[in-house]
Amino acid sequence: MAPTRQTDQPAPDAPGGESAAPATSDAPERRRGLVAIRRPVVVAIVLGAVVGIVAVGASVVFLSQRNVSEELVPATAVAGADLRVDLSITAVDPVLGEARVRLLPVVLDQERMESGLVREGFRILVNATGGENSHTFEPGQPIQAIEYSVALTGSSVYRYPLDRYDAALVVLAADGTGPEGEPLVVEYSLSSSVLAFALDADALEPGECPFGGCIALEAARPVSTVGYALWFVVLVWGLALAGLGVILLVARRGVELPLWVFGYLVGVLFALPPLRASLPGSPPPGGLVDFAAFYWAVAVVGLTLLGLVWLWMREARHAG
């Protein structure tokens, strides 16, 4: 008996005269979609790491070269000067609305000093707020530094980190220890040891300040503080909206409620106050960053957590 020859038979037609299409798997298409999504994520992570390394390196270089005391107005030699007044800003308190100043007079006329003591008395007059405006150096006394406060004007601390302040420093010197005395020729210098603010100062010309030595002072938040505050706003909003996105996904698509989201929201809710307290300069509550991000983030996270609890209770009731 001859062997039977088998030939490929065409697939039977589907009902209606249409040939059946071979079944194909959507796994390759899904894999291509995952690769397309993963590639920009990897690129973003690499770019973020490079930018972070550059930012950290620049910050380290900048901070390592920063001095504790910054010279704002260098001393300018004045012919026939009797004194040099070295001013230093030691603190800026926008809550109290004042800046602390340390003043150290240096006698240039050696005839006024003898063995480190004052030989011919003189007076220093300053525009202090809430303190003595006149300081007398009696004969026979050593030279000591003077500390006083000057008033701040400008914006409010509640505009943190965009608040800016102005102050005026007026320093006069007179011969003698009584109310009557001839003005002394004075040189001025100004430095700052304040790290929480970026300070700038200009010595006013005699035509702008008829009293004598006047210095205009400006104080603003440094770039690092402004950048961190803006990052704080973005971060707290991102943490709050991430939890809100989960509850919207569960409510709209009916997916299973993930239990890890409860831990996430509780952790975020307890992490927000320490993040707020970490802001440089410790701004008081009720400021711009609070109404722009912090208060709203706490409200969104709290309501999202309550909504997820309600969804879980509803599913548990239906399951029972």
MARBATI-740362 format. One line per field, with one value per residue: residue number from 1; y, z, x of N, C-alpha, C in turn. Coordinates in steps of 0.1 Angstrom, whole numbers, plus 5000, padded with zeros to 4 digits. Layout:
REM MARBATI-740362
i NUM	...
nY Y	...
nZ Z	...
nX X	...
caY Y	...
caZ Z	...
caX X	...
cY Y	...
cZ Z	...
cX X	...
REM end
This chain:
REM MARBATI-740362
i 1	2	3	4	5	6	7	8	9	10	11	12	13	14	15	16	17	18	19	20	21	22	23	24	25	26	27	28	29	30	31	32	33	34	35	36	37	38	39	40	41	42	43	44	45	46	47	48	49	50	51	52	53	54	55	56	57	58	59	60	61	62	63	64	65	66	67	68	69	70	71	72	73	74	75	76	77	78	79	80	81	82	83	84	85	86	87	88	89	90	91	92	93	94	95	96	97	98	99	100	101	102	103	104	105	106	107	108	109	110	111	112	113	114	115	116	117	118	119	120	121	122	123	124	125	126	127	128	129	130	131	132	133	134	135	136	137	138	139	140	141	142	143	144	145	146	147	148	149	150	151	152	153	154	155	156	157	158	159	160	161	162	163	164	165	166	167	168	169	170	171	172	173	174	175	176	177	178	179	180	181	182	183	184	185	186	187	188	189	190	191	192	193	194	195	196	197	198	199	200	201	202	203	204	205	206	207	208	209	210	211	212	213	214	215	216	217	218	219	220	221	222	223	224	225	226	227	228	229	230	231	232	233	234	235	236	237	238	239	240	241	242	243	244	245	246	247	248	249	250	251	252	253	254	255	256	257	258	259	260	261	262	263	264	265	266	267	268	269	270	271	272	273	274	275	276	277	278	279	280	281	282	283	284	285	286	287	288	289	290	291	292	293	294	295	296	297	298	299	300	301	302	303	304	305	306	307	308	309	310	311	312	313	314	315	316	317	318	319	320
nY 4988	5021	5049	5075	5108	5138	5170	5206	5220	5246	5269	5265	5284	5312	5317	5334	5337	5348	5345	5331	5350	5347	5342	5367	5377	5404	5410	5418	5444	5456	5454	5471	5495	5498	5500	5524	5541	5538	5547	5577	5582	5571	5587	5612	5607	5603	5629	5644	5635	5643	5671	5675	5667	5687	5709	5704	5704	5731	5744	5736	5747	5774	5779	5771	5792	5813	5840	5845	5871	5897	5923	5953	5981	5995	6010	6043	6064	6095	6127	6141	6128	6121	6100	6065	6047	6016	5997	5970	5947	5926	5911	5905	5910	5905	5900	5915	5938	5952	5958	5946	5964	5966	5989	6001	6024	6037	6054	6076	6099	6101	6118	6119	6096	6076	6052	6033	6043	6068	6100	6126	6134	6123	6122	6098	6098	6081	6068	6052	6029	6028	6029	6043	6073	6088	6083	6086	6089	6091	6109	6088	6064	6031	6022	6010	5987	5996	5986	5986	5991	5995	6007	5987	5991	5986	5956	5930	5903	5883	5879	5862	5840	5864	5888	5921	5945	5977	6000	6027	6040	6062	6080	6101	6121	6140	6164	6165	6161	6172	6187	6206	6208	6205	6191	6160	6147	6118	6085	6058	6024	5994	5962	5928	5901	5884	5856	5847	5866	5884	5911	5945	5976	6012	6040	6072	6103	6135	6155	6142	6134	6155	6154	6141	6111	6087	6057	6037	6008	5976	5946	5913	5881	5854	5838	5810	5805	5815	5797	5772	5776	5778	5752	5738	5745	5733	5707	5699	5703	5684	5660	5660	5660	5636	5616	5623	5617	5589	5582	5593	5576	5552	5557	5563	5543	5520	5502	5480	5489	5501	5490	5502	5529	5541	5541	5558	5583	5589	5591	5613	5632	5635	5643	5668	5690	5690	5695	5721	5734	5733	5753	5778	5805	5804	5813	5830	5814	5815	5829	5837	5813	5795	5799	5796	5769	5751	5750	5743	5719	5703	5702	5689	5664	5654	5654	5636	5612	5608	5603	5579	5562	5562	5549	5524	5514	5513	5494	5472	5469	5462	5438	5422
nZ 5000	4990	5005	5022	5010	5025	5024	5029	5041	5035	5059	5074	5062	5080	5094	5071	5050	5055	5061	5089	5111	5121	5156	5175	5199	5222	5236	5226	5217	5241	5255	5239	5245	5272	5271	5257	5276	5297	5288	5286	5313	5325	5312	5323	5350	5349	5340	5361	5382	5372	5372	5399	5411	5400	5412	5439	5440	5432	5453	5475	5468	5468	5495	5509	5503	5514	5537	5573	5581	5561	5540	5536	5532	5525	5544	5538	5534	5549	5548	5576	5595	5626	5640	5633	5625	5630	5618	5623	5612	5632	5635	5620	5625	5613	5625	5649	5637	5634	5632	5645	5656	5659	5671	5669	5679	5666	5675	5656	5659	5677	5698	5713	5727	5753	5765	5758	5769	5769	5763	5756	5758	5739	5720	5706	5684	5675	5655	5672	5680	5707	5726	5740	5723	5724	5732	5755	5758	5783	5796	5805	5803	5788	5753	5742	5726	5711	5712	5695	5682	5650	5631	5609	5577	5551	5534	5548	5572	5567	5540	5533	5511	5499	5511	5517	5531	5545	5559	5578	5587	5608	5619	5641	5653	5680	5696	5730	5761	5768	5759	5740	5714	5689	5657	5648	5624	5607	5597	5580	5581	5571	5579	5578	5596	5593	5582	5574	5558	5527	5525	5515	5510	5509	5511	5517	5499	5509	5502	5501	5527	5551	5578	5583	5586	5568	5560	5538	5541	5528	5530	5521	5513	5508	5477	5479	5500	5489	5467	5481	5495	5473	5463	5484	5483	5458	5464	5486	5474	5454	5469	5481	5459	5447	5464	5461	5435	5435	5449	5431	5409	5419	5424	5398	5380	5393	5404	5426	5460	5471	5499	5508	5504	5525	5545	5532	5530	5557	5565	5550	5560	5586	5580	5569	5588	5600	5576	5570	5593	5587	5570	5560	5582	5598	5594	5606	5614	5591	5568	5534	5522	5536	5530	5503	5499	5522	5541	5523	5513	5536	5540	5517	5518	5542	5537	5515	5528	5545	5526	5514	5535	5538	5513	5517	5538	5525	5506	5522	5535	5513	5506	5528
nX 5009	5006	5023	5006	5003	5007	4993	4995	4966	4943	4932	4900	4873	4859	4827	4805	4822	4847	4881	4898	4917	4951	4958	4974	4999	4999	5021	5048	5042	5034	5058	5074	5062	5067	5095	5097	5086	5104	5128	5129	5126	5150	5168	5161	5167	5195	5203	5193	5210	5235	5231	5226	5251	5268	5256	5260	5289	5294	5282	5298	5323	5316	5308	5331	5349	5338	5339	5337	5332	5321	5331	5315	5316	5345	5372	5380	5407	5409	5421	5437	5421	5406	5394	5386	5358	5347	5322	5300	5276	5258	5235	5203	5170	5141	5116	5115	5121	5146	5181	5211	5240	5275	5298	5331	5353	5383	5411	5429	5444	5472	5477	5455	5454	5469	5490	5471	5448	5421	5430	5422	5389	5359	5329	5305	5279	5249	5222	5204	5178	5155	5175	5206	5216	5239	5273	5298	5333	5353	5382	5410	5397	5395	5392	5361	5338	5307	5273	5243	5209	5194	5166	5146	5132	5108	5097	5075	5082	5065	5064	5084	5101	5108	5111	5125	5147	5155	5178	5193	5224	5237	5264	5281	5308	5321	5342	5354	5336	5312	5279	5286	5308	5334	5330	5345	5368	5361	5368	5351	5341	5324	5312	5299	5286	5265	5248	5224	5212	5217	5236	5239	5256	5260	5280	5268	5269	5283	5265	5240	5237	5237	5244	5267	5286	5269	5253	5237	5218	5210	5191	5185	5171	5194	5203	5204	5186	5162	5159	5157	5133	5115	5118	5108	5080	5074	5079	5061	5037	5039	5041	5016	4998	5004	4994	4967	4963	4963	4938	4920	4925	4917	4890	4879	4886	4881	4900	4918	4921	4952	4970	4993	4992	4980	5000	5018	5004	5000	5027	5035	5019	5029	5054	5054	5052	5080	5094	5085	5096	5122	5129	5152	5161	5139	5110	5081	5048	5021	5029	5039	5048	5033	5006	5008	5016	5021	4998	4978	4987	4987	4959	4950	4963	4952	4924	4925	4934	4912	4893	4902	4900	4872	4866	4877	4862	4837	4841	4847	4823	4806	4819	4813
caY 5000	5033	5059	5086	5121	5149	5184	5216	5224	5259	5270	5266	5298	5316	5320	5346	5337	5354	5336	5334	5356	5340	5350	5373	5382	5418	5412	5427	5458	5461	5456	5483	5506	5499	5505	5538	5549	5537	5555	5591	5582	5569	5600	5622	5604	5606	5643	5649	5632	5652	5685	5675	5667	5700	5719	5702	5709	5746	5749	5734	5757	5787	5780	5770	5804	5824	5844	5848	5885	5902	5937	5960	5994	5996	6022	6052	6073	6109	6136	6147	6121	6119	6086	6056	6040	6003	5992	5956	5942	5913	5903	5911	5904	5911	5899	5927	5950	5959	5952	5949	5970	5968	6000	6002	6036	6036	6067	6078	6110	6095	6127	6116	6083	6075	6039	6026	6050	6080	6112	6137	6128	6126	6115	6092	6099	6072	6068	6040	6028	6021	6029	6056	6078	6094	6076	6094	6083	6100	6107	6078	6052	6024	6022	5998	5986	6000	5978	5992	5986	6005	6002	5982	5994	5978	5947	5922	5890	5873	5878	5853	5844	5875	5900	5929	5955	5989	6006	6038	6041	6076	6081	6114	6122	6153	6166	6169	6152	6180	6189	6215	6202	6206	6178	6154	6141	6104	6075	6048	6011	5985	5947	5920	5887	5878	5846	5845	5876	5890	5925	5954	5989	6023	6053	6084	6115	6146	6163	6134	6133	6167	6152	6135	6098	6080	6045	6030	5993	5968	5932	5904	5867	5849	5830	5796	5805	5816	5784	5761	5778	5774	5738	5734	5747	5723	5693	5696	5701	5671	5649	5660	5656	5621	5608	5626	5609	5575	5581	5595	5564	5541	5560	5564	5530	5509	5493	5476	5499	5496	5493	5510	5543	5546	5545	5569	5595	5592	5595	5626	5641	5638	5648	5682	5700	5691	5702	5735	5739	5733	5765	5787	5817	5801	5823	5827	5808	5825	5837	5834	5799	5787	5800	5791	5755	5743	5748	5736	5705	5695	5700	5679	5651	5650	5650	5623	5601	5605	5597	5565	5554	5560	5539	5511	5510	5510	5481	5462	5467	5454	5424	5415
caZ 5000	4989	5016	5019	5009	5032	5019	5037	5038	5039	5071	5070	5063	5091	5089	5064	5039	5059	5066	5103	5112	5132	5169	5178	5212	5224	5245	5220	5217	5255	5258	5233	5252	5285	5268	5254	5288	5306	5283	5291	5328	5327	5308	5334	5363	5347	5339	5374	5389	5368	5377	5414	5414	5397	5422	5452	5439	5432	5467	5484	5465	5473	5510	5514	5501	5521	5550	5583	5580	5548	5540	5528	5529	5530	5550	5529	5541	5549	5553	5589	5603	5641	5644	5624	5631	5624	5621	5620	5614	5638	5634	5613	5630	5607	5634	5657	5628	5638	5630	5656	5651	5668	5667	5676	5675	5666	5676	5647	5664	5689	5709	5721	5735	5761	5771	5756	5775	5763	5769	5753	5757	5727	5720	5694	5683	5665	5654	5678	5684	5720	5735	5740	5711	5726	5740	5758	5762	5792	5797	5814	5800	5775	5742	5742	5715	5714	5705	5695	5672	5641	5627	5596	5570	5538	5534	5560	5572	5561	5525	5532	5511	5490	5519	5516	5542	5544	5572	5577	5598	5609	5630	5642	5664	5685	5705	5743	5768	5770	5748	5730	5709	5675	5650	5645	5611	5609	5586	5583	5574	5575	5576	5582	5600	5592	5572	5570	5548	5518	5528	5506	5517	5502	5518	5511	5497	5519	5497	5504	5542	5557	5592	5584	5581	5566	5552	5534	5542	5522	5534	5513	5515	5498	5466	5484	5508	5480	5460	5489	5498	5461	5462	5494	5477	5448	5470	5494	5465	5447	5478	5483	5447	5444	5471	5455	5422	5438	5452	5418	5400	5425	5422	5384	5373	5402	5407	5440	5468	5476	5513	5511	5503	5539	5551	5525	5534	5571	5566	5544	5570	5598	5575	5564	5598	5600	5564	5572	5603	5581	5561	5566	5588	5606	5592	5615	5607	5585	5558	5520	5519	5542	5522	5489	5498	5534	5546	5513	5513	5548	5538	5506	5523	5552	5530	5507	5537	5549	5514	5512	5546	5534	5502	5522	5546	5516	5500	5532	5537	5502	5506	5539
caX 5000	5014	5022	4997	5009	4999	4996	4989	4953	4940	4923	4886	4868	4851	4813	4804	4832	4860	4891	4901	4930	4958	4959	4987	5001	5002	5033	5058	5038	5035	5072	5079	5056	5075	5108	5095	5084	5116	5140	5130	5128	5164	5175	5158	5174	5209	5204	5191	5222	5246	5228	5228	5265	5274	5251	5267	5302	5294	5279	5309	5333	5312	5308	5345	5355	5330	5344	5327	5329	5321	5333	5305	5321	5359	5376	5386	5415	5405	5432	5434	5411	5408	5389	5381	5347	5345	5309	5297	5263	5259	5222	5192	5158	5129	5104	5115	5122	5158	5194	5221	5253	5286	5307	5344	5361	5398	5417	5440	5453	5478	5477	5443	5456	5481	5490	5458	5436	5417	5436	5412	5376	5351	5316	5300	5264	5244	5208	5199	5163	5153	5187	5213	5221	5252	5282	5309	5345	5359	5396	5414	5390	5399	5382	5352	5329	5293	5263	5230	5200	5188	5153	5144	5120	5107	5086	5073	5087	5055	5066	5095	5115	5109	5112	5137	5147	5164	5182	5202	5234	5242	5274	5288	5318	5323	5353	5349	5326	5300	5270	5292	5321	5336	5329	5357	5369	5360	5367	5341	5341	5312	5313	5288	5288	5252	5248	5210	5208	5226	5236	5246	5256	5266	5282	5262	5278	5279	5253	5229	5236	5244	5248	5281	5287	5256	5255	5224	5220	5199	5191	5176	5174	5203	5198	5202	5173	5150	5158	5152	5119	5107	5118	5098	5067	5072	5079	5049	5026	5041	5037	5001	4991	5007	4983	4954	4962	4959	4924	4913	4926	4908	4876	4875	4888	4877	4911	4919	4927	4964	4971	5005	4989	4977	5013	5024	4997	5003	5040	5036	5012	5037	5067	5052	5057	5094	5099	5082	5105	5136	5131	5162	5156	5127	5099	5069	5037	5011	5036	5036	5050	5023	4994	5011	5018	5020	4985	4970	4992	4981	4945	4949	4967	4943	4912	4928	4934	4899	4886	4907	4894	4858	4865	4880	4850	4826	4845	4846	4808	4801	4824	4807
cY 5012	5043	5071	5099	5131	5162	5194	5220	5238	5259	5271	5281	5300	5318	5334	5347	5343	5344	5340	5339	5349	5349	5354	5378	5397	5421	5420	5441	5464	5463	5468	5495	5509	5505	5520	5547	5549	5545	5569	5592	5580	5581	5611	5620	5607	5621	5649	5647	5641	5666	5685	5675	5680	5710	5717	5707	5724	5751	5747	5744	5770	5789	5779	5783	5816	5827	5846	5862	5890	5918	5944	5973	5995	6009	6030	6063	6087	6117	6142	6141	6119	6105	6078	6047	6027	5998	5978	5952	5928	5904	5912	5904	5911	5910	5911	5940	5958	5951	5956	5953	5970	5979	6000	6014	6033	6050	6067	6089	6105	6105	6125	6103	6083	6061	6032	6032	6063	6092	6124	6131	6132	6118	6109	6092	6089	6073	6055	6041	6021	6021	6043	6060	6084	6086	6084	6086	6093	6098	6097	6065	6045	6025	6009	5999	5990	5991	5985	5986	5998	5999	5998	5987	5986	5968	5939	5909	5879	5871	5868	5843	5857	5889	5907	5940	5965	5994	6017	6038	6055	6076	6094	6113	6137	6154	6170	6159	6159	6181	6198	6209	6203	6192	6173	6148	6126	6096	6064	6035	6002	5971	5940	5906	5879	5869	5844	5855	5880	5905	5933	5968	5999	6034	6065	6095	6126	6154	6155	6132	6145	6165	6148	6121	6090	6069	6039	6015	5986	5953	5924	5890	5862	5840	5815	5795	5806	5803	5773	5763	5775	5759	5732	5735	5736	5709	5690	5695	5688	5659	5648	5655	5641	5613	5611	5619	5595	5574	5584	5583	5553	5544	5560	5550	5518	5498	5490	5486	5494	5500	5502	5525	5549	5550	5557	5582	5599	5597	5609	5636	5645	5644	5663	5692	5701	5698	5717	5741	5740	5745	5774	5800	5816	5812	5820	5821	5819	5833	5832	5820	5790	5787	5796	5776	5747	5740	5740	5721	5697	5692	5689	5665	5646	5646	5637	5611	5598	5598	5583	5557	5551	5549	5525	5506	5506	5496	5470	5459	5458	5440	5416	5411
cZ 5000	5000	5012	5020	5015	5026	5028	5032	5043	5051	5067	5071	5075	5085	5083	5053	5043	5065	5080	5104	5123	5144	5171	5192	5212	5233	5239	5220	5231	5259	5252	5240	5265	5282	5265	5266	5297	5301	5287	5306	5331	5323	5318	5346	5361	5347	5353	5383	5386	5373	5392	5418	5411	5408	5435	5451	5439	5446	5476	5481	5470	5488	5515	5512	5507	5534	5560	5583	5566	5548	5530	5523	5534	5535	5540	5537	5539	5555	5566	5598	5617	5645	5631	5631	5623	5628	5616	5622	5620	5637	5627	5618	5624	5616	5643	5649	5631	5634	5641	5650	5662	5663	5675	5671	5676	5665	5666	5652	5677	5700	5718	5729	5742	5769	5770	5762	5768	5770	5767	5750	5744	5729	5706	5695	5672	5665	5659	5681	5697	5728	5735	5727	5712	5736	5742	5763	5770	5792	5808	5812	5788	5765	5742	5731	5720	5706	5707	5683	5663	5635	5612	5590	5557	5540	5548	5560	5567	5546	5523	5520	5502	5498	5517	5526	5539	5558	5569	5589	5597	5621	5629	5654	5667	5695	5719	5748	5771	5758	5737	5727	5694	5669	5647	5631	5613	5596	5590	5575	5580	5570	5581	5585	5600	5580	5567	5560	5539	5520	5517	5512	5508	5511	5511	5510	5507	5515	5500	5519	5548	5571	5593	5578	5580	5557	5550	5533	5536	5526	5527	5516	5505	5488	5471	5492	5499	5472	5468	5493	5485	5460	5472	5489	5467	5454	5478	5485	5457	5456	5480	5471	5443	5452	5466	5442	5424	5441	5439	5409	5406	5422	5408	5377	5381	5404	5422	5448	5474	5491	5517	5510	5516	5546	5545	5529	5548	5573	5561	5554	5582	5593	5571	5575	5599	5588	5565	5582	5598	5572	5568	5571	5597	5605	5601	5607	5601	5573	5544	5517	5525	5534	5507	5488	5511	5539	5536	5512	5525	5546	5528	5511	5534	5546	5522	5516	5542	5538	5512	5523	5543	5523	5508	5530	5537	5510	5510	5535	5526	5502	5517	5535
cX 5009	5012	5013	5004	5001	5003	4989	4976	4950	4930	4909	4881	4859	4837	4813	4814	4845	4869	4895	4915	4938	4959	4973	4988	5005	5014	5044	5054	5038	5049	5078	5074	5064	5089	5107	5093	5097	5127	5140	5131	5143	5172	5173	5166	5189	5211	5203	5204	5233	5244	5231	5243	5272	5269	5258	5282	5303	5291	5291	5320	5329	5313	5323	5353	5348	5336	5333	5323	5331	5322	5323	5310	5335	5362	5383	5394	5411	5417	5428	5424	5415	5405	5386	5370	5345	5332	5308	5283	5263	5246	5212	5179	5146	5116	5103	5117	5134	5170	5204	5234	5263	5295	5319	5351	5376	5404	5429	5450	5459	5479	5465	5444	5469	5480	5477	5446	5434	5424	5427	5399	5369	5338	5313	5285	5259	5228	5202	5184	5162	5165	5194	5218	5235	5260	5294	5321	5353	5374	5400	5407	5395	5388	5374	5342	5315	5284	5250	5222	5196	5175	5154	5132	5120	5095	5085	5079	5078	5056	5078	5092	5118	5109	5125	5135	5157	5167	5192	5211	5239	5252	5281	5298	5320	5334	5347	5339	5313	5291	5276	5305	5322	5335	5343	5357	5370	5361	5357	5344	5329	5315	5301	5292	5275	5252	5234	5205	5220	5226	5244	5245	5264	5268	5276	5271	5274	5267	5240	5227	5244	5248	5262	5281	5274	5259	5241	5226	5208	5201	5181	5180	5184	5197	5195	5189	5161	5148	5153	5137	5110	5107	5108	5084	5064	5071	5066	5037	5027	5037	5022	4993	4993	4996	4969	4952	4958	4944	4916	4913	4917	4894	4871	4876	4884	4888	4911	4926	4940	4966	4983	5003	4985	4990	5019	5017	5000	5017	5042	5030	5021	5051	5066	5056	5072	5100	5097	5092	5119	5139	5142	5157	5145	5116	5087	5058	5028	5017	5032	5038	5039	5010	4996	5012	5015	5006	4976	4974	4987	4967	4943	4952	4957	4930	4914	4928	4921	4891	4890	4901	4879	4857	4868	4868	4839	4829	4843	4831	4802	4806	4818	4792
REM end
